[in-house]
Amino acid sequence: MDSSILVAIITGAISLIGTVITVMTANRQTLAALSEQSKLADADLKGKIRVIETKIEDLSKKVDKHNSVVERTYDLESRVSVLEAKKGA
């Protein structure tokens, strides 16, 4: 085998090994960065979800209060109707 072919094969193999190592290292770093970003995004979303849940609870309380007022108003109107009927009779 000619020495120039042997040198070319060795050089190619070393280049290929260097490229593979570089790609694997970059891939690990990218995955680590994405994992960290994912954790931060999850924490941010959990905080926002807590805020939304609190707002929903507050709105539910307001709706319950409103419904109570509507029920009491309906009851009062019924009583007034009964009193007016008695008064008119």
C-alpha positions as CSV (number, residue, x, y, z in Angstrom):
1,M,0.0,0.0,0.0
2,D,1.3,3.4,-0.9
3,S,2.3,5.6,2.1
4,S,0.2,8.5,0.8
5,I,-3.0,6.4,0.8
6,L,-2.2,5.2,4.3
7,V,-1.6,8.8,5.5
8,A,-4.9,9.9,3.9
9,I,-6.8,7.1,5.6
10,I,-5.3,7.8,9.0
11,T,-5.9,11.6,8.5
12,G,-9.5,10.9,7.5
13,A,-10.1,8.6,10.5
14,I,-8.7,11.2,12.9
15,S,-10.8,13.9,11.3
16,L,-14.0,11.7,11.6
17,I,-13.3,10.9,15.2
18,G,-12.7,14.6,16.0
19,T,-15.9,15.6,14.2
20,V,-18.0,12.9,16.1
21,I,-16.6,14.0,19.4
22,T,-17.3,17.7,18.7
23,V,-20.9,16.9,17.6
24,M,-21.5,14.7,20.7
25,T,-20.2,17.4,23.0
26,A,-22.3,20.1,21.3
27,N,-25.3,17.9,21.5
28,R,-24.9,17.3,25.3
29,Q,-24.5,21.1,25.9
30,T,-27.6,21.8,23.8
31,L,-29.6,19.2,25.7
32,A,-28.5,20.6,29.0
33,A,-29.4,24.1,28.0
34,L,-32.8,23.0,26.7
35,S,-33.4,21.1,29.9
36,E,-32.7,24.2,32.0
37,Q,-34.9,26.3,29.8
38,S,-37.7,23.7,30.2
39,K,-37.4,23.8,34.0
40,L,-37.6,27.6,34.0
41,A,-40.6,27.6,31.7
42,D,-42.4,24.9,33.9
43,A,-41.8,27.0,37.0
44,D,-43.2,30.1,35.3
45,L,-46.2,28.2,34.0
46,K,-46.9,26.8,37.5
47,G,-46.8,30.3,38.9
48,K,-49.2,31.6,36.3
49,I,-51.5,28.6,36.9
50,R,-51.6,29.4,40.6
51,V,-52.6,33.0,39.8
52,I,-55.3,31.8,37.4
53,E,-56.7,29.4,40.0
54,T,-56.8,32.2,42.6
55,K,-58.7,34.4,40.2
56,I,-61.1,31.7,39.4
57,E,-61.8,31.1,43.1
58,D,-62.4,34.8,43.6
59,L,-64.8,34.9,40.7
60,S,-66.6,31.9,42.0
61,K,-67.1,33.6,45.3
62,K,-68.4,36.7,43.6
63,V,-70.8,34.6,41.5
64,D,-72.0,32.8,44.6
65,K,-72.6,36.1,46.3
66,H,-74.5,37.5,43.3
67,N,-76.6,34.4,43.1
68,S,-77.5,34.7,46.7
69,V,-78.6,38.3,46.1
70,V,-80.7,37.2,43.2
71,E,-82.3,34.5,45.3
72,R,-83.0,36.9,48.2
73,T,-84.5,39.5,45.8
74,Y,-86.8,36.8,44.3
75,D,-87.9,35.8,47.8
76,L,-88.6,39.4,48.7
77,E,-90.5,40.0,45.5
78,S,-92.6,36.9,46.3
79,R,-93.3,38.1,49.8
80,V,-94.2,41.6,48.6
81,S,-96.7,40.0,46.1
82,V,-98.3,38.0,48.9
83,L,-98.5,41.1,51.1
84,E,-100.0,43.2,48.3
85,A,-102.5,40.4,47.6
86,K,-103.5,40.3,51.3
87,K,-103.8,44.1,51.4
88,G,-105.9,44.2,48.4
89,A,-108.3,41.5,49.6
